[in-house]
Amino acid sequence: MVILVIPLIFGVIGGFWANAKGLNVALWAIVCGLLPIIGLILLAFQKSTKA
């Protein structure tokens, strides 16, 4: 059960964060769900596309 919950939580966090930066929500939710810590680190270094 925990194996499914942890990626889901990281995916939701990554999706919300990507949305706030104006990035593709679905893509970043999948990346952060599959690679939780690495995905969030990569997302942190992405530039915002919002003006």
mmCIF file of the N, C-alpha and C atoms, coordinates in Angstrom:
data_MODEL
# 
_entry.id   MODEL 
# 
loop_
_atom_site.group_PDB 
_atom_site.id 
_atom_site.type_symbol 
_atom_site.label_atom_id 
_atom_site.label_alt_id 
_atom_site.label_comp_id 
_atom_site.label_asym_id 
_atom_site.label_entity_id 
_atom_site.label_seq_id 
_atom_site.pdbx_PDB_ins_code 
_atom_site.Cartn_x 
_atom_site.Cartn_y 
_atom_site.Cartn_z 
_atom_site.occupancy 
_atom_site.B_iso_or_equiv 
_atom_site.pdbx_formal_charge 
_atom_site.auth_seq_id 
_atom_site.auth_comp_id 
_atom_site.auth_asym_id 
_atom_site.auth_atom_id 
_atom_site.pdbx_PDB_model_num 
ATOM 1   N N  . MET A 1 1  ? 0.823  -1.200 0.000   1.00 0.00 ? 1  MET A N  1 
ATOM 2   C CA . MET A 1 1  ? 0.000  0.000  0.000   1.00 0.00 ? 1  MET A CA 1 
ATOM 3   C C  . MET A 1 1  ? 0.862  1.258  0.000   1.00 0.00 ? 1  MET A C  1 
ATOM 4   N N  . VAL A 1 2  ? 1.896  1.265  0.836   1.00 0.00 ? 2  VAL A N  1 
ATOM 5   C CA . VAL A 1 2  ? 2.781  2.429  0.916   1.00 0.00 ? 2  VAL A CA 1 
ATOM 6   C C  . VAL A 1 2  ? 3.500  2.641  -0.408  1.00 0.00 ? 2  VAL A C  1 
ATOM 7   N N  . ILE A 1 3  ? 3.773  1.532  -1.120  1.00 0.00 ? 3  ILE A N  1 
ATOM 8   C CA . ILE A 1 3  ? 4.467  1.618  -2.402  1.00 0.00 ? 3  ILE A CA 1 
ATOM 9   C C  . ILE A 1 3  ? 3.639  2.408  -3.413  1.00 0.00 ? 3  ILE A C  1 
ATOM 10  N N  . LEU A 1 4  ? 2.339  2.415  -3.286  1.00 0.00 ? 4  LEU A N  1 
ATOM 11  C CA . LEU A 1 4  ? 1.474  3.163  -4.191  1.00 0.00 ? 4  LEU A CA 1 
ATOM 12  C C  . LEU A 1 4  ? 1.184  4.572  -3.700  1.00 0.00 ? 4  LEU A C  1 
ATOM 13  N N  . VAL A 1 5  ? 1.166  4.776  -2.412  1.00 0.00 ? 5  VAL A N  1 
ATOM 14  C CA . VAL A 1 5  ? 0.802  6.074  -1.846  1.00 0.00 ? 5  VAL A CA 1 
ATOM 15  C C  . VAL A 1 5  ? 1.930  7.091  -2.009  1.00 0.00 ? 5  VAL A C  1 
ATOM 16  N N  . ILE A 1 6  ? 3.164  6.687  -1.768  1.00 0.00 ? 6  ILE A N  1 
ATOM 17  C CA . ILE A 1 6  ? 4.300  7.616  -1.849  1.00 0.00 ? 6  ILE A CA 1 
ATOM 18  C C  . ILE A 1 6  ? 4.432  8.224  -3.250  1.00 0.00 ? 6  ILE A C  1 
ATOM 19  N N  . PRO A 1 7  ? 4.451  7.416  -4.339  1.00 0.00 ? 7  PRO A N  1 
ATOM 20  C CA . PRO A 1 7  ? 4.528  8.026  -5.676  1.00 0.00 ? 7  PRO A CA 1 
ATOM 21  C C  . PRO A 1 7  ? 3.328  8.914  -5.987  1.00 0.00 ? 7  PRO A C  1 
ATOM 22  N N  . LEU A 1 8  ? 2.159  8.540  -5.498  1.00 0.00 ? 8  LEU A N  1 
ATOM 23  C CA . LEU A 1 8  ? 0.971  9.354  -5.727  1.00 0.00 ? 8  LEU A CA 1 
ATOM 24  C C  . LEU A 1 8  ? 1.111  10.723 -5.068  1.00 0.00 ? 8  LEU A C  1 
ATOM 25  N N  . ILE A 1 9  ? 1.602  10.747 -3.852  1.00 0.00 ? 9  ILE A N  1 
ATOM 26  C CA . ILE A 1 9  ? 1.798  12.015 -3.135  1.00 0.00 ? 9  ILE A CA 1 
ATOM 27  C C  . ILE A 1 9  ? 2.814  12.891 -3.861  1.00 0.00 ? 9  ILE A C  1 
ATOM 28  N N  . PHE A 1 10 ? 3.948  12.300 -4.250  1.00 0.00 ? 10 PHE A N  1 
ATOM 29  C CA . PHE A 1 10 ? 4.961  13.070 -4.962  1.00 0.00 ? 10 PHE A CA 1 
ATOM 30  C C  . PHE A 1 10 ? 4.452  13.531 -6.328  1.00 0.00 ? 10 PHE A C  1 
ATOM 31  N N  . GLY A 1 11 ? 3.645  12.710 -6.994  1.00 0.00 ? 11 GLY A N  1 
ATOM 32  C CA . GLY A 1 11 ? 3.065  13.100 -8.276  1.00 0.00 ? 11 GLY A CA 1 
ATOM 33  C C  . GLY A 1 11 ? 2.136  14.292 -8.145  1.00 0.00 ? 11 GLY A C  1 
ATOM 34  N N  . VAL A 1 12 ? 1.316  14.294 -7.109  1.00 0.00 ? 12 VAL A N  1 
ATOM 35  C CA . VAL A 1 12 ? 0.395  15.416 -6.878  1.00 0.00 ? 12 VAL A CA 1 
ATOM 36  C C  . VAL A 1 12 ? 1.175  16.685 -6.540  1.00 0.00 ? 12 VAL A C  1 
ATOM 37  N N  . ILE A 1 13 ? 2.176  16.560 -5.689  1.00 0.00 ? 13 ILE A N  1 
ATOM 38  C CA . ILE A 1 13 ? 3.007  17.722 -5.337  1.00 0.00 ? 13 ILE A CA 1 
ATOM 39  C C  . ILE A 1 13 ? 3.690  18.274 -6.583  1.00 0.00 ? 13 ILE A C  1 
ATOM 40  N N  . GLY A 1 14 ? 4.278  17.388 -7.381  1.00 0.00 ? 14 GLY A N  1 
ATOM 41  C CA . GLY A 1 14 ? 4.949  17.815 -8.610  1.00 0.00 ? 14 GLY A CA 1 
ATOM 42  C C  . GLY A 1 14 ? 3.992  18.456 -9.593  1.00 0.00 ? 14 GLY A C  1 
ATOM 43  N N  . GLY A 1 15 ? 2.790  17.916 -9.700  1.00 0.00 ? 15 GLY A N  1 
ATOM 44  C CA . GLY A 1 15 ? 1.792  18.487 -10.601 1.00 0.00 ? 15 GLY A CA 1 
ATOM 45  C C  . GLY A 1 15 ? 1.364  19.885 -10.189 1.00 0.00 ? 15 GLY A C  1 
ATOM 46  N N  . PHE A 1 16 ? 1.108  20.077 -8.901  1.00 0.00 ? 16 PHE A N  1 
ATOM 47  C CA . PHE A 1 16 ? 0.738  21.411 -8.418  1.00 0.00 ? 16 PHE A CA 1 
ATOM 48  C C  . PHE A 1 16 ? 1.878  22.405 -8.607  1.00 0.00 ? 16 PHE A C  1 
ATOM 49  N N  . TRP A 1 17 ? 3.099  21.957 -8.328  1.00 0.00 ? 17 TRP A N  1 
ATOM 50  C CA . TRP A 1 17 ? 4.262  22.837 -8.464  1.00 0.00 ? 17 TRP A CA 1 
ATOM 51  C C  . TRP A 1 17 ? 4.483  23.198 -9.937  1.00 0.00 ? 17 TRP A C  1 
ATOM 52  N N  . ALA A 1 18 ? 4.328  22.226 -10.835 1.00 0.00 ? 18 ALA A N  1 
ATOM 53  C CA . ALA A 1 18 ? 4.471  22.486 -12.268 1.00 0.00 ? 18 ALA A CA 1 
ATOM 54  C C  . ALA A 1 18 ? 3.393  23.458 -12.740 1.00 0.00 ? 18 ALA A C  1 
ATOM 55  N N  . ASN A 1 19 ? 2.187  23.308 -12.245 1.00 0.00 ? 19 ASN A N  1 
ATOM 56  C CA . ASN A 1 19 ? 1.104  24.217 -12.604 1.00 0.00 ? 19 ASN A CA 1 
ATOM 57  C C  . ASN A 1 19 ? 1.421  25.641 -12.161 1.00 0.00 ? 19 ASN A C  1 
ATOM 58  N N  . ALA A 1 20 ? 1.977  25.782 -10.977 1.00 0.00 ? 20 ALA A N  1 
ATOM 59  C CA . ALA A 1 20 ? 2.333  27.107 -10.472 1.00 0.00 ? 20 ALA A CA 1 
ATOM 60  C C  . ALA A 1 20 ? 3.431  27.745 -11.315 1.00 0.00 ? 20 ALA A C  1 
ATOM 61  N N  . LYS A 1 21 ? 4.291  26.922 -11.920 1.00 0.00 ? 21 LYS A N  1 
ATOM 62  C CA . LYS A 1 21 ? 5.373  27.431 -12.761 1.00 0.00 ? 21 LYS A CA 1 
ATOM 63  C C  . LYS A 1 21 ? 4.953  27.571 -14.221 1.00 0.00 ? 21 LYS A C  1 
ATOM 64  N N  . GLY A 1 22 ? 3.746  27.113 -14.561 1.00 0.00 ? 22 GLY A N  1 
ATOM 65  C CA . GLY A 1 22 ? 3.268  27.198 -15.935 1.00 0.00 ? 22 GLY A CA 1 
ATOM 66  C C  . GLY A 1 22 ? 3.817  26.092 -16.822 1.00 0.00 ? 22 GLY A C  1 
ATOM 67  N N  . LEU A 1 23 ? 4.189  24.959 -16.235 1.00 0.00 ? 23 LEU A N  1 
ATOM 68  C CA . LEU A 1 23 ? 4.736  23.834 -16.984 1.00 0.00 ? 23 LEU A CA 1 
ATOM 69  C C  . LEU A 1 23 ? 3.666  22.763 -17.172 1.00 0.00 ? 23 LEU A C  1 
ATOM 70  N N  . ASN A 1 24 ? 3.966  21.751 -17.983 1.00 0.00 ? 24 ASN A N  1 
ATOM 71  C CA . ASN A 1 24 ? 3.041  20.665 -18.273 1.00 0.00 ? 24 ASN A CA 1 
ATOM 72  C C  . ASN A 1 24 ? 2.775  19.851 -17.007 1.00 0.00 ? 24 ASN A C  1 
ATOM 73  N N  . VAL A 1 25 ? 1.556  19.919 -16.516 1.00 0.00 ? 25 VAL A N  1 
ATOM 74  C CA . VAL A 1 25 ? 1.192  19.279 -15.250 1.00 0.00 ? 25 VAL A CA 1 
ATOM 75  C C  . VAL A 1 25 ? 1.277  17.759 -15.349 1.00 0.00 ? 25 VAL A C  1 
ATOM 76  N N  . ALA A 1 26 ? 0.719  17.183 -16.404 1.00 0.00 ? 26 ALA A N  1 
ATOM 77  C CA . ALA A 1 26 ? 0.699  15.721 -16.539 1.00 0.00 ? 26 ALA A CA 1 
ATOM 78  C C  . ALA A 1 26 ? 2.111  15.159 -16.634 1.00 0.00 ? 26 ALA A C  1 
ATOM 79  N N  . LEU A 1 27 ? 2.949  15.785 -17.426 1.00 0.00 ? 27 LEU A N  1 
ATOM 80  C CA . LEU A 1 27 ? 4.327  15.316 -17.583 1.00 0.00 ? 27 LEU A CA 1 
ATOM 81  C C  . LEU A 1 27 ? 5.068  15.328 -16.254 1.00 0.00 ? 27 LEU A C  1 
ATOM 82  N N  . TRP A 1 28 ? 4.987  16.425 -15.540 1.00 0.00 ? 28 TRP A N  1 
ATOM 83  C CA . TRP A 1 28 ? 5.726  16.543 -14.281 1.00 0.00 ? 28 TRP A CA 1 
ATOM 84  C C  . TRP A 1 28 ? 5.119  15.699 -13.177 1.00 0.00 ? 28 TRP A C  1 
ATOM 85  N N  . ALA A 1 29 ? 3.820  15.464 -13.213 1.00 0.00 ? 29 ALA A N  1 
ATOM 86  C CA . ALA A 1 29 ? 3.210  14.561 -12.230 1.00 0.00 ? 29 ALA A CA 1 
ATOM 87  C C  . ALA A 1 29 ? 3.725  13.137 -12.433 1.00 0.00 ? 29 ALA A C  1 
ATOM 88  N N  . ILE A 1 30 ? 3.854  12.719 -13.688 1.00 0.00 ? 30 ILE A N  1 
ATOM 89  C CA . ILE A 1 30 ? 4.378  11.380 -13.982 1.00 0.00 ? 30 ILE A CA 1 
ATOM 90  C C  . ILE A 1 30 ? 5.845  11.279 -13.597 1.00 0.00 ? 30 ILE A C  1 
ATOM 91  N N  . VAL A 1 31 ? 6.646  12.285 -13.967 1.00 0.00 ? 31 VAL A N  1 
ATOM 92  C CA . VAL A 1 31 ? 8.075  12.268 -13.631 1.00 0.00 ? 31 VAL A CA 1 
ATOM 93  C C  . VAL A 1 31 ? 8.263  12.227 -12.118 1.00 0.00 ? 31 VAL A C  1 
ATOM 94  N N  . CYS A 1 32 ? 7.547  13.061 -11.406 1.00 0.00 ? 32 CYS A N  1 
ATOM 95  C CA . CYS A 1 32 ? 7.695  13.106 -9.941  1.00 0.00 ? 32 CYS A CA 1 
ATOM 96  C C  . CYS A 1 32 ? 7.133  11.854 -9.277  1.00 0.00 ? 32 CYS A C  1 
ATOM 97  N N  . GLY A 1 33 ? 6.163  11.205 -9.898  1.00 0.00 ? 33 GLY A N  1 
ATOM 98  C CA . GLY A 1 33 ? 5.639  9.962  -9.354  1.00 0.00 ? 33 GLY A CA 1 
ATOM 99  C C  . GLY A 1 33 ? 6.594  8.798  -9.558  1.00 0.00 ? 33 GLY A C  1 
ATOM 100 N N  . LEU A 1 34 ? 7.263  8.765  -10.715 1.00 0.00 ? 34 LEU A N  1 
ATOM 101 C CA . LEU A 1 34 ? 8.188  7.669  -11.006 1.00 0.00 ? 34 LEU A CA 1 
ATOM 102 C C  . LEU A 1 34 ? 9.547  7.857  -10.343 1.00 0.00 ? 34 LEU A C  1 
ATOM 103 N N  . LEU A 1 35 ? 10.002 9.097  -10.272 1.00 0.00 ? 35 LEU A N  1 
ATOM 104 C CA . LEU A 1 35 ? 11.309 9.420  -9.677  1.00 0.00 ? 35 LEU A CA 1 
ATOM 105 C C  . LEU A 1 35 ? 11.108 10.503 -8.623  1.00 0.00 ? 35 LEU A C  1 
ATOM 106 N N  . PRO A 1 36 ? 10.565 10.166 -7.468  1.00 0.00 ? 36 PRO A N  1 
ATOM 107 C CA . PRO A 1 36 ? 10.107 11.183 -6.512  1.00 0.00 ? 36 PRO A CA 1 
ATOM 108 C C  . PRO A 1 36 ? 11.117 12.278 -6.166  1.00 0.00 ? 36 PRO A C  1 
ATOM 109 N N  . ILE A 1 37 ? 12.226 11.948 -5.584  1.00 0.00 ? 37 ILE A N  1 
ATOM 110 C CA . ILE A 1 37 ? 13.172 12.974 -5.144  1.00 0.00 ? 37 ILE A CA 1 
ATOM 111 C C  . ILE A 1 37 ? 13.844 13.636 -6.345  1.00 0.00 ? 37 ILE A C  1 
ATOM 112 N N  . ILE A 1 38 ? 14.281 12.834 -7.305  1.00 0.00 ? 38 ILE A N  1 
ATOM 113 C CA . ILE A 1 38 ? 14.957 13.370 -8.492  1.00 0.00 ? 38 ILE A CA 1 
ATOM 114 C C  . ILE A 1 38 ? 14.006 14.256 -9.287  1.00 0.00 ? 38 ILE A C  1 
ATOM 115 N N  . GLY A 1 39 ? 12.749 13.837 -9.413  1.00 0.00 ? 39 GLY A N  1 
ATOM 116 C CA . GLY A 1 39 ? 11.765 14.624 -10.150 1.00 0.00 ? 39 GLY A CA 1 
ATOM 117 C C  . GLY A 1 39 ? 11.542 15.996 -9.539  1.00 0.00 ? 39 GLY A C  1 
ATOM 118 N N  . LEU A 1 40 ? 11.442 16.061 -8.225  1.00 0.00 ? 40 LEU A N  1 
ATOM 119 C CA . LEU A 1 40 ? 11.244 17.357 -7.566  1.00 0.00 ? 40 LEU A CA 1 
ATOM 120 C C  . LEU A 1 40 ? 12.486 18.236 -7.680  1.00 0.00 ? 40 LEU A C  1 
ATOM 121 N N  . ILE A 1 41 ? 13.656 17.628 -7.629  1.00 0.00 ? 41 ILE A N  1 
ATOM 122 C CA . ILE A 1 41 ? 14.894 18.406 -7.798  1.00 0.00 ? 41 ILE A CA 1 
ATOM 123 C C  . ILE A 1 41 ? 14.957 18.975 -9.208  1.00 0.00 ? 41 ILE A C  1 
ATOM 124 N N  . LEU A 1 42 ? 14.647 18.157 -10.215 1.00 0.00 ? 42 LEU A N  1 
ATOM 125 C CA . LEU A 1 42 ? 14.639 18.649 -11.597 1.00 0.00 ? 42 LEU A CA 1 
ATOM 126 C C  . LEU A 1 42 ? 13.611 19.758 -11.779 1.00 0.00 ? 42 LEU A C  1 
ATOM 127 N N  . LEU A 1 43 ? 12.452 19.593 -11.185 1.00 0.00 ? 43 LEU A N  1 
ATOM 128 C CA . LEU A 1 43 ? 11.405 20.609 -11.285 1.00 0.00 ? 43 LEU A CA 1 
ATOM 129 C C  . LEU A 1 43 ? 11.827 21.911 -10.617 1.00 0.00 ? 43 LEU A C  1 
ATOM 130 N N  . ALA A 1 44 ? 12.578 21.814 -9.544  1.00 0.00 ? 44 ALA A N  1 
ATOM 131 C CA . ALA A 1 44 ? 13.041 23.014 -8.842  1.00 0.00 ? 44 ALA A CA 1 
ATOM 132 C C  . ALA A 1 44 ? 13.949 23.866 -9.727  1.00 0.00 ? 44 ALA A C  1 
ATOM 133 N N  . PHE A 1 45 ? 14.688 23.217 -10.626 1.00 0.00 ? 45 PHE A N  1 
ATOM 134 C CA . PHE A 1 45 ? 15.617 23.947 -11.479 1.00 0.00 ? 45 PHE A CA 1 
ATOM 135 C C  . PHE A 1 45 ? 15.009 24.389 -12.808 1.00 0.00 ? 45 PHE A C  1 
ATOM 136 N N  . GLN A 1 46 ? 13.757 24.029 -13.068 1.00 0.00 ? 46 GLN A N  1 
ATOM 137 C CA . GLN A 1 46 ? 13.095 24.459 -14.292 1.00 0.00 ? 46 GLN A CA 1 
ATOM 138 C C  . GLN A 1 46 ? 12.670 25.920 -14.163 1.00 0.00 ? 46 GLN A C  1 
ATOM 139 N N  . LYS A 1 47 ? 12.834 26.649 -15.252 1.00 0.00 ? 47 LYS A N  1 
ATOM 140 C CA . LYS A 1 47 ? 12.421 28.051 -15.251 1.00 0.00 ? 47 LYS A CA 1 
ATOM 141 C C  . LYS A 1 47 ? 10.909 28.148 -15.419 1.00 0.00 ? 47 LYS A C  1 
ATOM 142 N N  . SER A 1 48 ? 10.325 29.134 -14.785 1.00 0.00 ? 48 SER A N  1 
ATOM 143 C CA . SER A 1 48 ? 8.900  29.374 -14.894 1.00 0.00 ? 48 SER A CA 1 
ATOM 144 C C  . SER A 1 48 ? 8.585  29.958 -16.265 1.00 0.00 ? 48 SER A C  1 
ATOM 145 N N  . THR A 1 49 ? 7.485  29.510 -16.872 1.00 0.00 ? 49 THR A N  1 
ATOM 146 C CA . THR A 1 49 ? 7.077  30.060 -18.162 1.00 0.00 ? 49 THR A CA 1 
ATOM 147 C C  . THR A 1 49 ? 6.016  31.141 -17.998 1.00 0.00 ? 49 THR A C  1 
ATOM 148 N N  . LYS A 1 50 ? 5.593  31.395 -16.772 1.00 0.00 ? 50 LYS A N  1 
ATOM 149 C CA . LYS A 1 50 ? 4.622  32.461 -16.523 1.00 0.00 ? 50 LYS A CA 1 
ATOM 150 C C  . LYS A 1 50 ? 5.339  33.804 -16.501 1.00 0.00 ? 50 LYS A C  1 
ATOM 151 N N  . ALA A 1 51 ? 4.660  34.794 -17.034 1.00 0.00 ? 51 ALA A N  1 
ATOM 152 C CA . ALA A 1 51 ? 5.267  36.129 -17.091 1.00 0.00 ? 51 ALA A CA 1 
ATOM 153 C C  . ALA A 1 51 ? 5.099  36.875 -15.793 1.00 0.00 ? 51 ALA A C  1 
# 
